[in-house]
Amino acid sequence: MDRMLYVAMSGAKETLRAQGVNNHNLANASTTGFRADLAAFQSRAVDGSGYASRVYAQSASTGWDHTSGALLTTGRDLDVAVKGDGWIAVQGADGREGYTRAGDLQIDPTGQLTTATGLAVLGDGGPIVVPPYSSIFFARDGSISIVAQGQSAETTSTIGRIKLVKPTDEQVERGEDGLFRMKDGTDAPSDAAVQVSSGVLESSNVNAAQAMVTMIELARHFEMQVKAIRTAEENGAAAAQLMRLG
């Protein structure tokens, strides 16, 4: 295979892969607490006999954007946002403990405190169950207080505390379900230093305008690679014709 054709083909494939990462980020530009995936192109020499005159590109993940999204005031009692570094512990669909920044919480028909996607929010003793209440309040340390139904506003009780953890960015990785987990497979310990704000949500940290620009740039790169493939095909056809004439 002509090396020019191989380089152009691999470039087109890797550009599509980078476009997929960028489109995934763009699709989550309005997802609460989302952290953008990062990808970068790397150069790789084409192995084989002959002079090393060709280098192809490879798109590789470089992790995720560690910066926090903007804090948006909602005034909703069940909305919480982690202040600074830290994570909310939830139970993933596989039963394992995972971590998220999405604080748009809900209470399901059984009284269990869940995320907007239906994952159980964990306390220090397991999933949190909220009794029927007339009002609810989240303290800065994640403690949940309610005024039970039928009680006066002066009567409050603490029913649990959200498990808040603070592993370093290097200790966690994102899973296919979007949750972050400890790389060594353990559960992170609670950290009393992590605080939350009530009535606030953290937005996605995706820059939608930049993602749109990147999408256009990658589309142009793909067109350039396809044009190179066609040029390699034309060169091959011309060379074959010259050989026939000889």
Buried (B, 14 or more C-beta within 10 A) or exposed (E): EEBBBBBBBBBBBBBBBBBBBBBBBBEBBEBBBBBBBBBEBEEBEBEEEEEEEBEBBBBBEEBBBEEBBEBEEBEEBBBBBBBEBBBBBBBBEEEBBBBBBBBBBEBEEEEBBBBBBEBBBBBEEEBBBBEEBEEBBBBEEBBBBBBBEEBEEEEBEEBBBBBBBBBEEEBBEBEEEBBBBBEEEEBBEBBEEBBBBBBBBBBBBBBEEEBEEBBEBBEEBBEBBBEBBEEBBEEBEEEEEEEEEE
